[in-house]
Amino acid sequence: MDKTQVTAGIHLPQAGPAASAESLTQVAELAESLGFSDVWVSDHLVIPSNAKYPPSAYIYEPLAVMAWVAAKTTRIGIGTTVLVLPMRNPVVVAKSLASIDKLSGGRVIFGTAAGWLKEEFDALGIPFEERGPRTDEALEIIQMLWTDDHITASFPVHGAEFEDIRAKPQPEEKIPIWIGGHADIALKRACRVGDGWHGGFLSIEDSAEAIEKLKTYGHGNDFVISMRTNWDPLEDDPDRILSEINAYIEVGVTHFVPEPRQRTIEDYMRSVELLAGLFSQAGLRF
Protein backbone atom coordinates (compact mmCIF):
# COMPACT_ATOMS: atom_id res chain seq x y z
CA MET A 1 0.00 0.00 0.00
CA ASP A 2 1.18 3.53 -0.81
CA LYS A 3 1.60 5.06 2.64
CA THR A 4 1.11 8.56 1.24
CA GLN A 5 -2.52 7.55 0.67
CA VAL A 6 -2.98 6.71 4.35
CA THR A 7 -4.34 9.53 6.51
CA ALA A 8 -4.77 10.23 10.21
CA GLY A 9 -7.02 12.27 12.40
CA ILE A 10 -6.99 12.94 16.12
CA HIS A 11 -9.65 12.62 18.80
CA LEU A 12 -10.45 15.94 20.45
CA PRO A 13 -10.33 16.48 24.26
CA GLN A 14 -14.09 16.19 24.48
CA ALA A 15 -14.34 14.38 27.82
CA GLY A 16 -12.86 14.50 31.28
CA PRO A 17 -10.75 17.16 32.98
CA ALA A 18 -9.00 18.30 29.80
CA ALA A 19 -12.30 19.14 28.09
CA SER A 20 -13.26 22.79 27.67
CA ALA A 21 -14.12 25.29 24.97
CA GLU A 22 -10.53 26.50 24.99
CA SER A 23 -8.97 23.03 24.81
CA LEU A 24 -11.25 21.94 21.98
CA THR A 25 -10.27 25.03 20.05
CA GLN A 26 -6.57 24.69 20.77
CA VAL A 27 -6.33 21.03 19.79
CA ALA A 28 -8.43 21.50 16.63
CA GLU A 29 -6.28 24.43 15.54
CA LEU A 30 -3.11 22.52 16.37
CA ALA A 31 -4.27 19.45 14.45
CA GLU A 32 -5.07 21.60 11.44
CA SER A 33 -1.66 23.28 11.56
CA LEU A 34 0.15 19.94 11.89
CA GLY A 35 -1.57 18.45 8.84
CA PHE A 36 -3.99 15.98 10.40
CA SER A 37 -6.80 15.21 7.98
CA ASP A 38 -9.60 15.37 10.52
CA VAL A 39 -10.63 15.71 14.19
CA TRP A 40 -13.11 13.44 15.95
CA VAL A 41 -15.73 13.40 18.70
CA SER A 42 -17.44 10.54 20.55
CA ASP A 43 -21.06 10.08 21.52
CA HIS A 44 -22.48 9.30 24.95
CA LEU A 45 -25.50 11.14 26.32
CA VAL A 46 -25.81 9.44 29.71
CA ILE A 47 -23.62 6.93 31.52
CA PRO A 48 -24.46 4.63 34.44
CA SER A 49 -22.39 5.30 37.54
CA ASN A 50 -20.91 1.78 37.61
CA ALA A 51 -19.86 1.73 33.95
CA LYS A 52 -16.27 0.62 33.34
CA TYR A 53 -16.22 2.54 30.05
CA PRO A 54 -16.22 5.35 29.09
CA PRO A 55 -13.92 6.57 31.86
CA SER A 56 -15.71 9.91 32.32
CA ALA A 57 -19.35 10.97 32.37
CA TYR A 58 -18.24 14.52 31.54
CA ILE A 59 -18.66 14.44 27.77
CA TYR A 60 -19.67 17.38 25.61
CA GLU A 61 -22.49 16.60 23.16
CA PRO A 62 -20.82 15.68 19.85
CA LEU A 63 -22.88 17.68 17.36
CA ALA A 64 -22.47 20.81 19.47
CA VAL A 65 -18.70 20.23 19.55
CA MET A 66 -18.61 19.72 15.79
CA ALA A 67 -20.33 23.06 15.22
CA TRP A 68 -17.96 24.76 17.68
CA VAL A 69 -14.86 23.30 16.04
CA ALA A 70 -16.14 24.07 12.54
CA ALA A 71 -16.29 27.74 13.48
CA LYS A 72 -12.73 27.69 14.81
CA THR A 73 -11.06 25.95 11.84
CA THR A 74 -11.00 26.33 8.07
CA ARG A 75 -9.80 23.10 6.42
CA ILE A 76 -9.78 20.09 8.69
CA GLY A 77 -12.48 17.41 8.51
CA ILE A 78 -14.79 16.88 11.48
CA GLY A 79 -16.08 13.39 12.25
CA THR A 80 -18.02 11.31 14.77
CA THR A 81 -16.42 8.19 16.27
CA VAL A 82 -19.19 7.16 16.41
CA LEU A 83 -22.65 8.71 16.61
CA VAL A 84 -25.01 6.13 18.15
CA LEU A 85 -27.71 6.46 15.56
CA PRO A 86 -30.61 4.37 16.93
CA MET A 87 -30.84 6.42 20.12
CA ARG A 88 -31.33 9.65 18.15
CA ASN A 89 -34.11 10.93 15.90
CA PRO A 90 -32.79 10.48 12.35
CA VAL A 91 -34.55 13.57 11.02
CA VAL A 92 -32.78 15.70 13.63
CA VAL A 93 -29.45 13.98 12.89
CA ALA A 94 -29.88 14.60 9.16
CA LYS A 95 -30.71 18.26 9.70
CA SER A 96 -27.91 18.85 12.21
CA LEU A 97 -25.17 17.18 10.18
CA ALA A 98 -26.27 18.79 6.93
CA SER A 99 -26.25 22.18 8.65
CA ILE A 100 -22.77 21.66 10.11
CA ASP A 101 -21.50 20.39 6.77
CA LYS A 102 -22.95 23.37 4.91
CA LEU A 103 -21.63 25.91 7.42
CA SER A 104 -18.18 24.30 7.48
CA GLY A 105 -17.76 24.11 3.73
CA GLY A 106 -18.31 20.36 3.39
CA ARG A 107 -16.08 18.98 6.13
CA VAL A 108 -18.31 16.47 7.96
CA ILE A 109 -17.60 12.73 8.17
CA PHE A 110 -20.51 10.76 9.59
CA GLY A 111 -19.21 7.83 11.61
CA THR A 112 -22.08 5.87 13.08
CA ALA A 113 -22.98 2.55 14.70
CA ALA A 114 -25.78 0.77 16.51
CA GLY A 115 -24.44 1.23 20.06
CA TRP A 116 -23.69 -1.13 22.91
CA LEU A 117 -24.61 0.53 26.24
CA LYS A 118 -28.07 -0.80 27.15
CA GLU A 119 -28.52 1.52 30.13
CA GLU A 120 -28.16 4.51 27.83
CA PHE A 121 -30.97 3.24 25.61
CA ASP A 122 -33.09 2.53 28.70
CA ALA A 123 -32.61 6.07 29.95
CA LEU A 124 -33.76 7.43 26.59
CA GLY A 125 -36.76 5.12 26.42
CA ILE A 126 -35.54 3.40 23.24
CA PRO A 127 -35.74 -0.41 22.97
CA PHE A 128 -32.19 -1.76 22.99
CA GLU A 129 -33.19 -4.87 21.04
CA GLU A 130 -34.42 -2.69 18.15
CA ARG A 131 -31.10 -0.94 17.61
CA GLY A 132 -30.21 -2.93 14.47
CA PRO A 133 -33.43 -2.27 12.52
CA ARG A 134 -33.51 1.31 13.84
CA THR A 135 -29.98 1.89 12.55
CA ASP A 136 -30.75 0.56 9.09
CA GLU A 137 -33.95 2.54 8.75
CA ALA A 138 -32.37 5.69 10.18
CA LEU A 139 -29.60 5.51 7.57
CA GLU A 140 -32.26 5.20 4.88
CA ILE A 141 -34.09 8.26 6.24
CA ILE A 142 -30.93 10.35 6.52
CA GLN A 143 -29.68 9.54 3.03
CA MET A 144 -33.10 10.31 1.59
CA LEU A 145 -33.29 13.66 3.38
CA TRP A 146 -29.80 14.56 2.14
CA THR A 147 -30.54 13.79 -1.50
CA ASP A 148 -34.28 13.89 -2.23
CA ASP A 149 -36.97 16.55 -2.07
CA HIS A 150 -40.75 16.45 -1.71
CA ILE A 151 -40.46 13.04 -0.05
CA THR A 152 -43.44 10.76 0.49
CA ALA A 153 -42.51 7.59 2.36
CA SER A 154 -43.30 5.48 5.42
CA PHE A 155 -40.76 4.28 7.97
CA PRO A 156 -42.43 1.70 10.23
CA VAL A 157 -39.60 1.10 12.71
CA HIS A 158 -39.57 4.78 13.69
CA GLY A 159 -43.30 5.24 13.13
CA ALA A 160 -42.51 8.13 10.79
CA GLU A 161 -44.72 9.26 7.93
CA PHE A 162 -43.40 11.62 5.25
CA GLU A 163 -46.03 13.32 3.09
CA ASP A 164 -44.40 15.67 0.57
CA ILE A 165 -41.64 16.45 3.09
CA ARG A 166 -38.76 18.84 2.46
CA ALA A 167 -35.59 19.31 4.53
CA LYS A 168 -33.09 22.01 3.65
CA PRO A 169 -30.17 22.63 3.65
CA GLN A 170 -28.84 19.52 1.98
CA PRO A 171 -25.13 18.79 1.63
CA GLU A 172 -23.69 20.13 -1.60
CA GLU A 173 -21.42 17.09 -1.80
CA LYS A 174 -21.99 13.62 -0.37
CA ILE A 175 -21.24 13.38 3.36
CA PRO A 176 -19.08 10.25 3.81
CA ILE A 177 -20.70 7.60 5.99
CA TRP A 178 -18.32 5.34 7.90
CA ILE A 179 -20.01 2.45 9.69
CA GLY A 180 -18.62 1.33 13.03
CA GLY A 181 -18.92 -1.99 14.83
CA HIS A 182 -17.13 -5.32 14.66
CA ALA A 183 -19.94 -7.86 14.37
CA ASP A 184 -20.70 -9.40 10.99
CA ILE A 185 -23.95 -7.43 10.76
CA ALA A 186 -22.00 -4.18 11.15
CA LEU A 187 -19.38 -5.19 8.58
CA LYS A 188 -22.12 -6.11 6.10
CA ARG A 189 -23.87 -2.79 6.81
CA ALA A 190 -20.61 -0.95 6.11
CA CYS A 191 -20.28 -2.64 2.72
CA ARG A 192 -23.94 -2.17 1.88
CA VAL A 193 -24.44 1.50 2.73
CA GLY A 194 -21.10 2.91 3.89
CA ASP A 195 -18.19 4.75 2.32
CA GLY A 196 -15.92 3.22 4.93
CA TRP A 197 -15.62 1.07 8.02
CA HIS A 198 -14.54 2.59 11.33
CA GLY A 199 -13.16 0.03 13.78
CA GLY A 200 -12.25 0.71 17.36
CA PHE A 201 -9.34 -0.55 19.46
CA LEU A 202 -9.00 -3.87 17.63
CA SER A 203 -5.75 -5.79 17.66
CA ILE A 204 -3.86 -6.04 14.41
CA GLU A 205 -4.88 -9.69 14.12
CA ASP A 206 -8.58 -8.95 14.69
CA SER A 207 -8.38 -6.00 12.31
CA ALA A 208 -6.94 -8.25 9.61
CA GLU A 209 -9.80 -10.72 10.11
CA ALA A 210 -12.43 -7.95 9.89
CA ILE A 211 -10.81 -6.48 6.78
CA GLU A 212 -10.83 -9.86 5.06
CA LYS A 213 -14.55 -10.14 5.82
CA LEU A 214 -15.13 -6.68 4.36
CA LYS A 215 -13.44 -7.82 1.16
CA THR A 216 -15.66 -10.89 1.08
CA TYR A 217 -18.84 -8.88 1.61
CA GLY A 218 -17.82 -6.49 -1.15
CA HIS A 219 -17.45 -2.73 -0.84
CA GLY A 220 -17.16 0.15 -3.27
CA ASN A 221 -14.08 1.82 -4.64
CA ASP A 222 -12.23 4.26 -2.38
CA PHE A 223 -13.69 2.50 0.67
CA VAL A 224 -11.93 3.80 3.80
CA ILE A 225 -10.79 1.40 6.50
CA SER A 226 -10.32 3.44 9.65
CA MET A 227 -9.09 2.38 13.07
CA ARG A 228 -9.45 4.24 16.34
CA THR A 229 -6.62 3.61 18.80
CA ASN A 230 -5.59 4.69 22.29
CA TRP A 231 -2.00 5.54 21.32
CA ASP A 232 -0.39 8.14 23.57
CA PRO A 233 3.36 8.66 23.02
CA LEU A 234 3.67 10.39 26.40
CA GLU A 235 2.82 7.07 28.07
CA ASP A 236 3.39 4.42 25.38
CA ASP A 237 6.65 3.36 23.75
CA PRO A 238 6.92 5.45 20.55
CA ASP A 239 8.74 2.63 18.79
CA ARG A 240 5.84 0.29 19.56
CA ILE A 241 3.36 2.85 18.19
CA LEU A 242 5.42 3.22 15.03
CA SER A 243 5.59 -0.54 14.63
CA GLU A 244 1.82 -0.85 15.08
CA ILE A 245 1.13 1.92 12.57
CA ASN A 246 3.09 -0.04 9.97
CA ALA A 247 1.46 -3.34 10.93
CA TYR A 248 -2.07 -1.91 10.67
CA ILE A 249 -1.26 -0.46 7.26
CA GLU A 250 0.12 -3.83 6.18
CA VAL A 251 -3.25 -5.51 6.88
CA GLY A 252 -5.21 -2.80 5.08
CA VAL A 253 -5.97 0.11 7.45
CA THR A 254 -6.04 3.40 5.53
CA HIS A 255 -6.95 5.88 8.28
CA PHE A 256 -6.20 6.28 11.99
CA VAL A 257 -7.88 8.10 14.88
CA PRO A 258 -5.69 7.98 18.00
CA GLU A 259 -7.06 9.31 21.28
CA PRO A 260 -4.48 10.62 23.77
CA ARG A 261 -5.17 9.75 27.40
CA GLN A 262 -3.79 12.96 28.88
CA ARG A 263 -5.81 14.84 31.47
CA THR A 264 -4.35 18.33 31.03
CA ILE A 265 -4.50 20.41 27.88
CA GLU A 266 -0.75 20.99 27.85
CA ASP A 267 0.02 17.28 27.88
CA TYR A 268 -2.78 16.52 25.44
CA MET A 269 -1.33 18.95 22.90
CA ARG A 270 2.17 17.58 23.41
CA SER A 271 0.85 14.08 22.74
CA VAL A 272 -0.81 15.31 19.53
CA GLU A 273 2.47 16.86 18.38
CA LEU A 274 4.36 13.64 19.05
CA LEU A 275 1.74 11.58 17.21
CA ALA A 276 2.09 13.85 14.19
CA GLY A 277 5.81 13.18 14.25
CA LEU A 278 5.28 9.43 14.40
CA PHE A 279 2.81 9.45 11.51
CA SER A 280 5.26 11.52 9.49
CA GLN A 281 8.05 9.09 10.35
CA ALA A 282 5.83 6.24 9.17
CA GLY A 283 5.45 7.92 5.78
CA LEU A 284 1.95 9.33 6.07
CA ARG A 285 1.01 12.68 4.55
CA PHE A 286 2.33 15.03 7.24
Secondary structure by P-SEA (a helix, b strand, c coil): cccccbbbbbbcccccccccaaaaaaaaaaaaaacccccbbbbbcccccccccccccccccaaaaaaaaaaaccbbbbbbcccccccccaaaaaaaaaaaaaaaccbbbbbccccccaaaaaaacccccaaaaaaaaaaaaaaaaacccbbbbbbccccccccccccccccccccbbbbbbccaaaaaaaaacccbbbbccccaaaaaaaaaaaaaacccccccbbbbbbcccccccaaaaaaaaaaaaaacccbbbbbbccccaaaaaaaaaaaaaaaaaacccc
